[in-house]
Amino acid sequence: MAASGRERRRPQHGAPGYGNAAVRSAAPSPVPLVLTLFSSSFCGACARTRRALEDATSLLGGRVLLREVNVASDPAESERRDIMATPTTVLTGSDGEELGRAAGVPTANQVLAMIASHLPD
């Protein structure tokens, strides 16, 4: 909470599908890969991870959907993905199959390396 007693809200990100549990449909995603950051509200490492993911995905021209799930807001998805700590980043195919996972704060280069082998030609 802010010093005034009012709750501070995080600004919304402009990328489509970016936000808490933004991709819920069982239908395949129109992009080949989905990168999900599992975070928590007061996690400094989550903010650094978010920046690294944004930096990496900005270089991929829309071929990867970036989304974020707050583990407190969506415990069901967090449990289904077996998230034990934040930040955790999960890479899935458009069908929801997990292709990769990283715990902690990655660099943009590490994120790009995880994604590279799964991008279609």
KEKE-73900 format. One record per residue (C-alpha): residue number from 1; y, x, z; residue in one letter. Coordinates in steps of 0.02 Angstrom, whole numbers. Each point is the difference from the previous one (the first is absolute). Layout:
<pts>
{num = NUM; v = Y; u = X; w = Z; residu = a}
...
</pts>
This chain:
<pts>
{num = 1; v = 0; u = 0; w = 0; residu = m}
{num = 2; v = 176; u = 54; w = -33; residu = a}
{num = 3; v = 115; u = 34; w = 146; residu = a}
{num = 4; v = 86; u = -167; w = -27; residu = s}
{num = 5; v = -163; u = -90; w = 41; residu = g}
{num = 6; v = -27; u = -54; w = -179; residu = r}
{num = 7; v = -154; u = 54; w = -93; residu = e}
{num = 8; v = 33; u = 124; w = -142; residu = r}
{num = 9; v = -87; u = -39; w = -162; residu = r}
{num = 10; v = -62; u = 129; w = -123; residu = r}
{num = 11; v = 77; u = -20; w = -174; residu = p}
{num = 12; v = -112; u = -71; w = -134; residu = q}
{num = 13; v = -61; u = 119; w = -133; residu = h}
{num = 14; v = 32; u = -43; w = -181; residu = g}
{num = 15; v = -170; u = 45; w = -71; residu = a}
{num = 16; v = -103; u = -152; w = -47; residu = p}
{num = 17; v = -138; u = -37; w = 123; residu = g}
{num = 18; v = 71; u = 117; w = 131; residu = y}
{num = 19; v = 4; u = -77; w = 172; residu = g}
{num = 20; v = -118; u = -63; w = 133; residu = n}
{num = 21; v = -165; u = -54; w = -77; residu = a}
{num = 22; v = 83; u = -29; w = -167; residu = a}
{num = 23; v = -162; u = 0; w = -102; residu = v}
{num = 24; v = -118; u = -130; w = 71; residu = r}
{num = 25; v = -75; u = -80; w = -153; residu = s}
{num = 26; v = -184; u = 24; w = -40; residu = a}
{num = 27; v = 51; u = 13; w = -183; residu = a}
{num = 28; v = 9; u = 177; w = -69; residu = p}
{num = 29; v = 169; u = 84; w = 4; residu = s}
{num = 30; v = 88; u = 18; w = -169; residu = p}
{num = 31; v = 18; u = 187; w = 36; residu = v}
{num = 32; v = -154; u = 111; w = 6; residu = p}
{num = 33; v = 29; u = 72; w = 174; residu = l}
{num = 34; v = 71; u = -63; w = 165; residu = v}
{num = 35; v = 63; u = 120; w = 133; residu = l}
{num = 36; v = 14; u = -82; w = 172; residu = t}
{num = 37; v = 87; u = 76; w = 149; residu = l}
{num = 38; v = -63; u = -69; w = 166; residu = f}
{num = 39; v = 143; u = 25; w = 121; residu = s}
{num = 40; v = 71; u = -58; w = 165; residu = s}
{num = 41; v = 178; u = -45; w = 49; residu = s}
{num = 42; v = 51; u = 150; w = 105; residu = f}
{num = 43; v = -98; u = 134; w = -91; residu = c}
{num = 44; v = 109; u = 148; w = -53; residu = g}
{num = 45; v = -144; u = 75; w = -98; residu = a}
{num = 46; v = -14; u = -165; w = -96; residu = c}
{num = 47; v = 179; u = 18; w = -61; residu = a}
{num = 48; v = -36; u = 176; w = -63; residu = r}
{num = 49; v = -160; u = -62; w = -84; residu = t}
{num = 50; v = 95; u = -143; w = -82; residu = r}
{num = 51; v = 124; u = 124; w = -76; residu = r}
{num = 52; v = -142; u = 110; w = -67; residu = a}
{num = 53; v = -87; u = -151; w = -77; residu = l}
{num = 54; v = 162; u = -61; w = -79; residu = e}
{num = 55; v = 35; u = 173; w = -70; residu = d}
{num = 56; v = -175; u = 13; w = -74; residu = a}
{num = 57; v = -11; u = -174; w = -73; residu = t}
{num = 58; v = 174; u = 12; w = -77; residu = s}
{num = 59; v = -71; u = 133; w = -115; residu = l}
{num = 60; v = -141; u = -111; w = -63; residu = l}
{num = 61; v = 98; u = -128; w = -99; residu = g}
{num = 62; v = -69; u = -158; w = 78; residu = g}
{num = 63; v = -183; u = 48; w = -15; residu = r}
{num = 64; v = -23; u = -11; w = 190; residu = v}
{num = 65; v = 52; u = -147; w = 108; residu = l}
{num = 66; v = 70; u = 57; w = 167; residu = l}
{num = 67; v = -15; u = -118; w = 147; residu = r}
{num = 68; v = 12; u = 10; w = 189; residu = e}
{num = 69; v = -95; u = -93; w = 135; residu = v}
{num = 70; v = 62; u = -2; w = 179; residu = n}
{num = 71; v = -159; u = 6; w = 105; residu = v}
{num = 72; v = 75; u = -114; w = 133; residu = a}
{num = 73; v = 54; u = -130; w = -128; residu = s}
{num = 74; v = -165; u = -1; w = -95; residu = d}
{num = 75; v = -140; u = 52; w = 118; residu = p}
{num = 76; v = -132; u = -84; w = -109; residu = a}
{num = 77; v = 33; u = 113; w = -150; residu = e}
{num = 78; v = 15; u = 151; w = 113; residu = s}
{num = 79; v = -169; u = -37; w = 79; residu = e}
{num = 80; v = -80; u = -37; w = -169; residu = r}
{num = 81; v = 58; u = 171; w = -60; residu = r}
{num = 82; v = -55; u = 82; w = 164; residu = d}
{num = 83; v = 173; u = 70; w = 38; residu = i}
{num = 84; v = -8; u = 100; w = 162; residu = m}
{num = 85; v = 173; u = 82; w = 2; residu = a}
{num = 86; v = 167; u = -6; w = -87; residu = t}
{num = 87; v = 51; u = 60; w = -122; residu = p}
{num = 88; v = -153; u = -21; w = -108; residu = t}
{num = 89; v = 12; u = -9; w = -189; residu = t}
{num = 90; v = -136; u = -86; w = -101; residu = v}
{num = 91; v = -19; u = 10; w = -189; residu = l}
{num = 92; v = -93; u = -145; w = -80; residu = t}
{num = 93; v = -43; u = -53; w = -176; residu = g}
{num = 94; v = 67; u = -163; w = -68; residu = s}
{num = 95; v = -162; u = -80; w = 59; residu = d}
{num = 96; v = 33; u = 52; w = 181; residu = g}
{num = 97; v = -134; u = 136; w = 6; residu = e}
{num = 98; v = 55; u = 146; w = 107; residu = e}
{num = 99; v = 19; u = 160; w = -100; residu = l}
{num = 100; v = 82; u = 113; w = 128; residu = g}
{num = 101; v = 77; u = 8; w = 173; residu = r}
{num = 102; v = 114; u = 117; w = 96; residu = a}
{num = 103; v = 53; u = -2; w = 182; residu = a}
{num = 104; v = 163; u = 78; w = 55; residu = g}
{num = 105; v = 150; u = 53; w = -102; residu = v}
{num = 106; v = -43; u = 60; w = -176; residu = p}
{num = 107; v = 115; u = 92; w = -118; residu = t}
{num = 108; v = 45; u = -81; w = -166; residu = a}
{num = 109; v = -109; u = 132; w = -86; residu = n}
{num = 110; v = -150; u = -49; w = 108; residu = q}
{num = 111; v = 27; u = -183; w = -44; residu = v}
{num = 112; v = 11; u = 42; w = -185; residu = l}
{num = 113; v = -160; u = 102; w = 10; residu = a}
{num = 114; v = -92; u = -146; w = 82; residu = m}
{num = 115; v = 61; u = -119; w = -134; residu = i}
{num = 116; v = -22; u = 114; w = -153; residu = a}
{num = 117; v = -188; u = -9; w = -16; residu = s}
{num = 118; v = 3; u = -190; w = 5; residu = h}
{num = 119; v = 133; u = -36; w = -131; residu = l}
{num = 120; v = -66; u = -67; w = -164; residu = p}
{num = 121; v = 33; u = 108; w = -153; residu = d}
</pts>
